[in-house]
Amino acid sequence: MNVKEHLQSGGFVRTWLVFIGASVVVWLSVLSLAQALPRELSHVSAIVNAGFVAAGCVGSILVRRHLARKNRTDDPDSVEPGLAQQARADAFGVGLVILALFGLYMFLTLQFANGVIVYGLMGLSAVAFWIRYSFLRSRVS
């Protein structure tokens, strides 16, 4: 089954809609808990939020692995690994633009130290890319 057929079958959309729907329900429950707790127990909502984020990360990994096994998209001969690599490459450039705009926002709102940190992180991302690129290139050469 290719990507287009899979998307038309609704399997991918259905799985992610269930995951996202459950996440929204849990998130709303956490927000309700935070409002209901007394002030001296406010740290409990932070702990529950951290658990929610961790569970979301694990859950998204499990959903991705389940879909990869079910649809055999992790097969090296399929088109999906190439698409995923292209999406990651495209997202890196978008991420740098987002960081640049966020840094500009920080400077415009007179949060200079935070703006410098954002631009520093952006620079570290670019440096990490070029280091990784040089390692990969040396393996090929």
Phi and psi in degrees as a GROMACS rama.xvg file:
@    title "Ramachandran Plot"
@    xaxis  label "Phi"
@    yaxis  label "Psi"
@TYPE xy
-86.5965  176.95  ASN-2
-61.4715  -44.2089  VAL-3
-62.3321  -44.419  LYS-4
-63.937  -39.1625  GLU-5
-65.2316  -42.9095  HIS-6
-65.5378  -36.9782  LEU-7
-70.5127  -28.8298  GLN-8
-70.9924  -21.293  SER-9
88.9129  -1.58256  GLY-10
-61.5476  -47.3015  GLY-11
-64.2954  -47.4229  PHE-12
-64.2187  -43.5447  VAL-13
-61.5404  -46.0119  ARG-14
-61.8428  -46.8823  THR-15
-70.319  -33.3508  TRP-16
-64.8079  -38.9991  LEU-17
-64.4268  -44.515  VAL-18
-62.9767  -46.6396  PHE-19
-67.6639  -40.5293  ILE-20
-61.3041  -45.0308  GLY-21
-63.4303  -37.9886  ALA-22
-63.7569  -41.147  SER-23
-64.621  -41.863  VAL-24
-62.6653  -45.0408  VAL-25
-65.0425  -41.8941  VAL-26
-63.0668  -43.1597  TRP-27
-64.7223  -35.357  LEU-28
-65.1832  -40.882  SER-29
-64.4132  -41.8422  VAL-30
-63.5516  -40.2384  LEU-31
-64.2821  -40.7142  SER-32
-61.9789  -42.0124  LEU-33
-62.3572  -34.748  ALA-34
-75.025  -30.0823  GLN-35
-86.3468  -20.3729  ALA-36
-73.0408  144.918  LEU-37
-68.9253  160.762  PRO-38
-57.3922  -37.814  ARG-39
-71.2039  -13.8457  GLU-40
-109.806  22.8131  LEU-41
-66.0949  -22.6327  SER-42
-67.3136  -21.7919  HIS-43
-63.9668  -39.4473  VAL-44
-66.2799  -33.7768  SER-45
-65.8505  -40.0134  ALA-46
-65.4821  -43.0345  ILE-47
-65.1286  -39.4251  VAL-48
-61.6501  -42.4709  ASN-49
-62.36  -41.1139  ALA-50
-63.4155  -38.9355  GLY-51
-63.0314  -44.2358  PHE-52
-64.0728  -45.2722  VAL-53
-62.0586  -44.5523  ALA-54
-64.2861  -36.8164  ALA-55
-63.9021  -40.2002  GLY-56
-64.1282  -48.7315  CYS-57
-63.5411  -42.6143  VAL-58
-62.2298  -42.3355  GLY-59
-66.7875  -35.8987  SER-60
-65.1951  -43.158  ILE-61
-65.8111  -39.7309  LEU-62
-64.1127  -43.3655  VAL-63
-62.3288  -45.3613  ARG-64
-64.5852  -40.1699  ARG-65
-61.3219  -46.393  HIS-66
-65.6868  -36.4008  LEU-67
-65.2973  -41.7827  ALA-68
-67.984  -43.6195  ARG-69
-63.9769  -42.1324  LYS-70
-101.42  2.10469  ASN-71
55.2746  36.2723  ARG-72
-78.8633  -13.2067  THR-73
-85.8352  2.91012  ASP-74
-65.7996  127.64  ASP-75
-60.4936  -21.7209  PRO-76
-85.2677  -7.19249  ASP-77
-82.784  170.299  SER-78
-82.6814  -19.2931  VAL-79
-61.8673  -42.451  GLU-80
-58.2629  -38.5705  PRO-81
-66.1777  -40.1262  GLY-82
-64.2327  -41.3529  LEU-83
-64.486  -40.1715  ALA-84
-65.2907  -41.5227  GLN-85
-65.034  -39.692  GLN-86
-64.0818  -41.3728  ALA-87
-63.4764  -41.4531  ARG-88
-63.8962  -43.033  ALA-89
-66.5782  -38.6416  ASP-90
-67.225  -28.736  ALA-91
-62.774  -46.6012  PHE-92
-62.7689  -41.1344  GLY-93
-63.9619  -40.3326  VAL-94
-61.3956  -40.0187  GLY-95
-65.4969  -39.0436  LEU-96
-65.1611  -41.8367  VAL-97
-62.1861  -43.9887  ILE-98
-61.4005  -41.7807  LEU-99
-62.6625  -43.4656  ALA-100
-66.4148  -38.3699  LEU-101
-66.5622  -40.3752  PHE-102
-62.0339  -41.0623  GLY-103
-62.9055  -41.7634  LEU-104
-58.8253  -43.5913  TYR-105
-60.4729  -43.8648  MET-106
-65.7883  -40.2177  PHE-107
-68.8677  -26.8617  LEU-108
-94.6807  16.3084  THR-109
61.8273  34.5728  LEU-110
-107.595  67.0303  GLN-111
-61.8585  -43.6013  PHE-112
-62.2728  -42.8685  ALA-113
-66.1246  -37.8713  ASN-114
-62.7976  -40.2709  GLY-115
-64.6129  -39.3186  VAL-116
-63.1274  -43.6983  ILE-117
-62.1463  -45.8462  VAL-118
-67.8316  -31.3444  TYR-119
-65.0234  -43.2432  GLY-120
-63.6642  -36.8996  LEU-121
-64.5094  -42.7287  MET-122
-64.2542  -41.4958  GLY-123
-62.4164  -36.3982  LEU-124
-63.7325  -43.5854  SER-125
-65.1903  -41.5732  ALA-126
-63.5993  -42.8931  VAL-127
-61.3365  -38.8695  ALA-128
-60.8017  -48.7866  PHE-129
-68.6003  -33.2968  TRP-130
-65.2461  -47.8324  ILE-131
-61.6657  -41.2961  ARG-132
-61.1074  -43.5376  TYR-133
-66.9672  -36.8158  SER-134
-62.8224  -46.3834  PHE-135
-64.693  -39.3017  LEU-136
-66.42  -38.1168  ARG-137
-67.117  -29.7185  SER-138
-67.8056  -35.9726  ARG-139
-74.6064  -37.7649  VAL-140
